[in-house]
Amino acid sequence: MDTFALVVTIGVAFFFTYTNGFHDSANAIATSVSTRALTPRAALAMAAVMNLAGAFMGSGVAKTVSEGVIETPGGEGSGSSGGMAILFAALVGAITWNLITWYFGLPSSSSHALFGGLVGAALAGGIAVYWTGVVEKIVIPMFLSPVVGILLGYLVMLTLMWLFRRANPSKAKRGFRIAQTVSAAAMALGHGIQDAQKTMGVVVMAMTIADIQDGNGIPLWVKFASAGMLSLGTYAGGWRIMRTLGRRIIELDPPQGFAAETTAASVMYTASYLFQAPISTTHVTTSAIMGVGATKRISAVRWGVAKNIVMGWFVTMPAAAVVAAFVYGAIVLVAG
């Protein structure tokens, strides 16, 4: 039974990664597609390949997920089956929120849905939540990264406007369309570094509960499987959310798209390698687009749309936590 529970939980973890891929693919390619720097299919294929590559670049974020948020379930009194139920419920909570927000075209954070699910299931299952880790590794970056994204996006765009102030506008736009191929690839690589590692951390936690993993090292097959599912999900596309990011916040031109992508990629690399913090690629990308758009004029940003997106950010963790807690309760009820 424990082996079956492990297999099911790991399968659900990989399905979460798949939903993460098609939910968050818009982060890497929406600006490039909206400015016509890349065709949708070419952008998706590029993003899938770069997500795959990014999954193998480091493991700091995975360690934060597997160690820094909740106590590894399955300790004294809970048993491995109880611990696996907690992990399963957390994943179902995250997947449910991913699918809801994807349906409504709302670019919420798959990362924070996962963390909300973990916290909600842990509380329902009576295991420890490392609140210091939650605050330092999740809540603070959740508030800080969008602020950095807006400010840095604004400054990067101002710098580009000054550097190319005497350039021929049509030639500059053609050049930035080409440059967006590089910046979009950098975005997709950063998404792979961040989001594939989150699933790796969950799978390692499941294997630890089942007592077939000692320590927090990540087996090679886990890396390949997580990267592969993220890439498959990315290639499946996320057209609803892509329209929100690429068109509804602001009409982007190639220089603005390049500035937004460069900003978001820089923030993701800094968070991954300097702080090992699991930040939301959705938050960073959306805020960078807002900052870049504000250089045109403040009213150019559709702040009503932006407000709805930001409200979704705040709802994500508690909503996923509630779903996860209900799922855990249902499992206990059926099993008991």
C-alpha positions as CSV (number, residue, x, y, z in Angstrom):
1,M,0.0,0.0,0.0
2,D,2.8,2.4,0.9
3,T,4.5,1.7,-2.5
4,F,1.2,2.4,-4.3
5,A,0.7,5.7,-2.3
6,L,4.3,6.7,-3.3
7,V,3.7,6.0,-7.0
8,V,0.4,7.9,-7.0
9,T,1.8,10.9,-5.1
10,I,4.9,11.1,-7.4
11,G,2.5,10.8,-10.4
12,V,0.4,13.7,-9.1
13,A,3.5,15.7,-8.5
14,F,4.5,15.3,-12.1
15,F,1.0,16.2,-13.2
16,F,1.3,19.4,-11.1
17,T,4.5,20.1,-13.0
18,Y,2.6,19.6,-16.3
19,T,-0.1,22.1,-15.2
20,N,2.7,24.4,-14.1
21,G,4.2,24.3,-17.6
22,F,1.0,25.2,-19.5
23,H,-0.1,27.6,-16.8
24,D,3.2,29.5,-16.7
25,S,4.4,29.1,-20.3
26,A,2.9,32.6,-20.9
27,N,5.5,34.0,-18.5
28,A,8.4,33.3,-20.9
29,I,6.7,33.9,-24.3
30,A,3.7,36.3,-24.0
31,T,5.7,39.4,-24.6
32,S,7.6,37.9,-27.6
33,V,4.4,36.6,-29.2
34,S,2.5,39.9,-28.6
35,T,5.3,41.9,-30.2
36,R,5.5,39.4,-33.1
37,A,9.2,38.7,-32.3
38,L,8.3,35.0,-32.4
39,T,5.4,32.9,-33.7
40,P,3.4,31.2,-30.9
41,R,4.6,27.7,-31.8
42,A,8.3,28.7,-32.2
43,A,8.1,30.5,-28.9
44,L,6.6,27.5,-27.2
45,A,9.1,25.1,-28.6
46,M,12.0,27.4,-27.5
47,A,10.5,27.8,-24.1
48,A,10.1,24.0,-23.7
49,V,13.8,23.4,-24.6
50,M,15.0,26.1,-22.3
51,N,12.8,24.9,-19.4
52,L,14.4,21.5,-19.9
53,A,17.9,22.9,-19.7
54,G,17.1,25.1,-16.7
55,A,15.9,22.2,-14.7
56,F,19.5,20.9,-14.5
57,M,21.1,24.1,-13.4
58,G,21.3,23.9,-9.6
59,S,19.2,22.5,-6.7
60,G,19.0,25.2,-4.1
61,V,15.3,26.0,-4.7
62,A,14.5,22.2,-4.5
63,K,16.2,22.0,-1.1
64,T,14.2,25.0,0.2
65,V,11.0,23.3,-0.9
66,S,11.9,19.9,0.6
67,E,13.3,21.2,3.9
68,G,12.3,24.8,4.6
69,V,8.5,24.9,4.5
70,I,6.9,22.0,6.5
71,E,8.2,19.2,8.6
72,T,8.8,16.2,6.4
73,P,5.5,14.3,7.0
74,G,5.6,10.7,8.1
75,G,7.4,11.1,11.4
76,E,6.4,9.7,14.8
77,G,2.7,8.9,15.0
78,S,1.7,9.8,11.5
79,G,3.1,6.8,9.6
80,S,4.3,7.0,6.0
81,S,0.7,6.6,4.7
82,G,-0.5,9.6,6.7
83,G,2.5,11.6,5.5
84,M,1.9,10.7,1.9
85,A,-1.7,11.7,2.3
86,I,-0.6,15.1,3.4
87,L,1.7,15.5,0.4
88,F,-1.0,14.2,-2.0
89,A,-3.6,16.7,-0.6
90,A,-1.1,19.5,-1.0
91,L,-0.5,18.7,-4.6
92,V,-4.3,18.4,-5.3
93,G,-4.8,21.8,-3.7
94,A,-2.2,23.4,-6.0
95,I,-3.4,21.6,-9.1
96,T,-7.0,22.7,-8.4
97,W,-6.0,26.4,-8.1
98,N,-3.8,26.1,-11.2
99,L,-6.8,24.8,-13.3
100,I,-9.2,27.4,-11.9
101,T,-6.9,30.4,-12.6
102,W,-6.0,29.0,-16.0
103,Y,-9.7,28.7,-17.0
104,F,-10.3,32.4,-16.1
105,G,-7.0,33.5,-17.7
106,L,-5.6,34.8,-14.5
107,P,-1.8,34.7,-14.3
108,S,-1.5,33.5,-10.7
109,S,1.5,31.7,-9.2
110,S,1.8,28.0,-9.5
111,S,4.6,28.2,-6.9
112,H,2.5,29.9,-4.3
113,A,-0.3,27.5,-5.0
114,L,2.1,24.6,-4.1
115,F,3.3,26.3,-1.0
116,G,-0.3,27.1,0.1
117,G,-1.2,23.5,-0.5
118,L,1.7,22.3,1.6
119,V,0.9,24.6,4.5
120,G,-2.9,23.8,4.4
121,A,-2.3,20.1,4.3
122,A,0.3,20.2,7.0
123,L,-2.0,22.1,9.3
124,A,-4.9,19.7,8.6
125,G,-2.5,16.8,9.2
126,G,-1.2,18.1,12.4
127,I,2.5,18.4,11.4
128,A,4.8,21.4,12.0
129,V,4.9,24.3,9.6
130,Y,8.2,26.2,9.6
131,W,6.7,29.7,9.8
132,T,10.1,31.3,9.8
133,G,11.0,29.6,6.6
134,V,7.6,30.4,5.1
135,V,8.0,34.1,5.9
136,E,11.7,34.4,4.9
137,K,11.6,32.1,1.8
138,I,8.1,32.7,0.5
139,V,6.2,35.6,1.9
140,I,9.0,38.2,1.9
141,P,10.0,37.3,-1.7
142,M,6.3,37.3,-2.7
143,F,6.1,41.0,-1.7
144,L,9.6,42.0,-2.6
145,S,10.0,40.5,-6.1
146,P,7.1,42.4,-7.7
147,V,8.4,45.6,-6.2
148,V,11.8,44.9,-7.6
149,G,10.3,43.9,-10.9
150,I,8.3,47.1,-11.3
151,L,11.2,49.4,-10.3
152,L,13.8,47.5,-12.3
153,G,11.6,47.2,-15.3
154,Y,11.0,51.0,-15.2
155,L,14.7,51.7,-14.9
156,V,15.8,49.3,-17.6
157,M,13.2,50.8,-20.0
158,L,14.3,54.3,-19.2
159,T,18.0,53.3,-19.9
160,L,17.0,51.8,-23.2
161,M,15.1,54.9,-24.2
162,W,18.1,57.0,-23.4
163,L,20.6,54.8,-25.2
164,F,18.5,54.6,-28.4
165,R,17.1,58.1,-28.3
166,R,18.7,59.0,-31.6
167,A,18.1,55.6,-33.3
168,N,15.8,55.2,-36.2
169,P,12.5,53.9,-34.6
170,S,11.7,51.2,-37.3
171,K,15.3,49.9,-37.3
172,A,15.4,49.9,-33.5
173,K,12.2,47.9,-33.3
174,R,13.5,45.3,-35.8
175,G,16.7,45.0,-33.7
176,F,14.8,44.5,-30.5
177,R,12.6,41.8,-32.2
178,I,15.8,39.8,-32.8
179,A,17.0,40.6,-29.3
180,Q,13.8,39.3,-27.8
181,T,14.6,35.8,-29.0
182,V,17.5,35.9,-26.5
183,S,15.6,37.6,-23.7
184,A,12.7,35.2,-24.0
185,A,15.1,32.2,-24.0
186,A,16.7,33.7,-20.8
187,M,13.2,33.9,-19.3
188,A,12.4,30.3,-20.1
189,L,15.7,29.2,-18.7
190,G,15.0,31.0,-15.5
191,H,11.5,29.4,-15.3
192,G,13.1,26.0,-15.6
193,I,15.6,26.8,-12.9
194,Q,12.8,27.9,-10.6
195,D,9.8,25.8,-11.3
196,A,11.2,22.3,-12.1
197,Q,13.2,22.4,-8.9
198,K,10.0,22.9,-6.9
199,T,8.6,19.6,-8.1
200,M,12.0,17.9,-7.5
201,G,11.7,19.0,-3.9
202,V,8.3,17.5,-3.5
203,V,9.3,14.2,-5.1
204,V,12.3,14.0,-2.8
205,M,10.0,14.6,0.2
206,A,7.7,11.8,-1.0
207,M,10.7,9.4,-1.3
208,T,11.9,10.4,2.2
209,I,8.5,9.6,3.6
210,A,8.6,6.2,1.9
211,D,12.0,5.7,3.4
212,I,13.7,5.1,0.1
213,Q,15.6,8.4,0.1
214,D,18.3,9.4,2.6
215,G,19.2,13.0,2.5
216,N,18.1,15.7,0.1
217,G,20.1,14.8,-2.9
218,I,18.1,14.7,-6.1
219,P,18.3,11.5,-8.2
220,L,19.0,12.0,-11.9
221,W,15.7,10.4,-12.9
222,V,13.8,12.9,-10.8
223,K,15.5,15.7,-12.6
224,F,14.8,14.3,-16.0
225,A,11.1,13.5,-15.2
226,S,10.4,16.9,-13.6
227,A,12.1,18.7,-16.5
228,G,10.4,16.6,-19.1
229,M,6.9,17.1,-17.7
230,L,7.5,20.9,-17.3
231,S,8.6,21.1,-20.9
232,L,5.6,19.0,-22.1
233,G,3.3,21.3,-20.3
234,T,5.0,24.4,-21.7
235,Y,4.6,23.1,-25.2
236,A,0.9,22.5,-24.6
237,G,0.6,26.2,-24.2
238,G,-1.3,28.6,-22.0
239,W,-3.2,30.8,-24.5
240,R,-5.7,32.2,-22.0
241,I,-3.0,33.6,-19.7
242,M,-0.8,34.6,-22.6
243,R,-3.5,37.0,-23.8
244,T,-3.7,38.6,-20.4
245,L,0.0,39.1,-20.0
246,G,0.7,40.0,-23.7
247,R,-2.2,42.3,-24.4
248,R,-4.6,43.2,-21.5
249,I,-2.1,44.9,-19.2
250,I,-0.5,47.0,-21.9
251,E,0.2,46.9,-25.7
252,L,3.9,46.1,-25.8
253,D,6.3,47.0,-28.6
254,P,9.6,45.1,-29.1
255,P,11.8,47.4,-26.9
256,Q,9.3,47.1,-24.1
257,G,9.1,43.4,-24.5
258,F,12.9,43.0,-24.4
259,A,13.1,45.2,-21.3
260,A,10.4,43.3,-19.4
261,E,11.9,39.9,-20.3
262,T,15.5,41.0,-19.3
263,T,14.2,42.4,-16.0
264,A,12.3,39.3,-15.1
265,A,15.1,36.9,-16.1
266,S,17.6,38.9,-14.0
267,V,15.4,38.8,-10.9
268,M,14.9,35.0,-11.3
269,Y,18.6,34.2,-11.6
270,T,19.4,36.4,-8.6
271,A,16.7,34.7,-6.4
272,S,17.7,31.2,-7.5
273,Y,21.5,31.5,-7.1
274,L,22.0,34.2,-4.5
275,F,19.1,33.6,-2.1
276,Q,17.9,30.1,-3.2
277,A,14.4,31.6,-2.8
278,P,11.5,30.0,-4.7
279,I,10.0,33.2,-6.2
280,S,7.0,33.3,-8.6
281,T,7.9,33.8,-12.2
282,T,4.3,35.0,-12.7
283,H,4.7,37.8,-10.2
284,V,8.1,38.9,-11.6
285,T,7.0,38.9,-15.2
286,T,3.7,40.7,-14.6
287,S,5.3,43.4,-12.4
288,A,8.2,43.9,-15.0
289,I,5.6,44.5,-17.7
290,M,3.8,47.1,-15.4
291,G,7.1,48.9,-14.7
292,V,8.1,48.9,-18.4
293,G,4.7,50.2,-19.4
294,A,4.7,53.0,-16.9
295,T,7.6,54.7,-18.7
296,K,5.3,55.4,-21.6
297,R,2.8,57.0,-19.3
298,I,1.2,55.9,-16.1
299,S,-2.2,55.7,-17.7
300,A,-0.9,53.4,-20.4
301,V,-1.0,50.5,-17.9
302,R,-4.5,49.1,-17.5
303,W,-4.4,49.3,-13.7
304,G,-7.8,47.7,-13.4
305,V,-6.6,44.5,-15.0
306,A,-3.4,44.8,-12.9
307,K,-5.4,45.2,-9.7
308,N,-7.4,42.0,-10.4
309,I,-4.1,40.1,-11.1
310,V,-2.5,41.3,-7.8
311,M,-5.7,40.4,-5.9
312,G,-5.3,36.9,-7.3
313,W,-1.7,36.8,-5.9
314,F,-2.9,37.4,-2.4
315,V,-5.8,34.8,-2.7
316,T,-3.6,32.0,-4.2
317,M,-1.9,30.7,-1.0
318,P,-4.9,30.6,1.3
319,A,-7.2,29.3,-1.5
320,A,-4.8,26.4,-2.3
321,A,-4.4,25.8,1.5
322,V,-8.2,25.5,2.0
323,V,-8.6,23.0,-0.9
324,A,-5.6,21.0,0.4
325,A,-7.1,20.9,3.9
326,F,-10.4,19.7,2.6
327,V,-8.8,17.0,0.4
328,Y,-6.8,15.7,3.4
329,G,-9.9,15.6,5.5
330,A,-11.7,13.7,2.8
331,I,-8.8,11.2,2.6
332,V,-8.9,10.6,6.4
333,L,-12.7,10.3,6.3
334,V,-12.6,7.6,3.5
335,A,-9.6,5.8,5.0
336,G,-11.1,5.8,8.5
